[in-house]
Amino acid sequence: MKISRDSDENWKNDNIQFPRLIAEIEAVGGFTHSLIDELKKSMDLTVYDIVELINRAQDKWDKIKERT
């Protein structure tokens, strides 16, 4: 993944901003039990699958932060 020195370019990069958004929602406690339950239904996934996606986004965001 390309991380630019240009913050505007990074802002437009979905490969950076999507995991950032998910990681930040998790950090502020946005993934409540009721939200995860609704996501489970709407995405046709298990709770485990949703938590895995959240964790993958967090891992990706942590790696991005290490590189910047």
N, C-alpha and C positions, 0 to 999 in steps of 0.2 A: 504494500500500500504506500502510495506517495504522500508524504507529509511535507507540506511546503513551508517556506519561511514567511510566506505571505498569509497573514491571518484571514484575509478575505477569501482566498482560494480554499483554505481549510474549512471555512464556514460553509462553503458551497459543496464540500465533499461529503456525500452521504455515508461513505465508508467510515468517516470519522464521527459525524454528527449523530447518526442513528444509534450506535452503541453508547455514545455520550449521553443521549437523551434517556435511554433505558437505564443506564447506570445511575444517572442523577435522580430519576423517578424512584428507583430502589433506595437510594441514599436518603431521600426525604420521607421514606415510608409510604410511598404512593401505591405500592402493590399490596393492598389489603387483602384479607381472606375473601371478602365479597368480590373484589375486582378480579382476583385470580379465578374465583368460581365462575364469574361471568365470561372471562377470557376462555376458560376451559370449554364452556358451552359454545361460544361463538367461533372458536378456532378448531373445535373438535379435537382437543388435545387433553392429555392427562395433566394433573397438577405437576407431576414430575417433569413432564415435557416443558411446561411453562417456566418452571424454576430453572431448568437447564438452559433455556433461551436467555433468561435474565442473567444467569451466571456466565454464559458465553459472552454476552454483551459487556458485562463487567470486566471479564478477562481481556477482551479486546480493547476496551477503553483504558485499562491499566497499562497495557503494552503501548498504546498510543501516547499516554502521558509520559512513559519512560523515555520515549524517543523525542519528546519536545522539551 
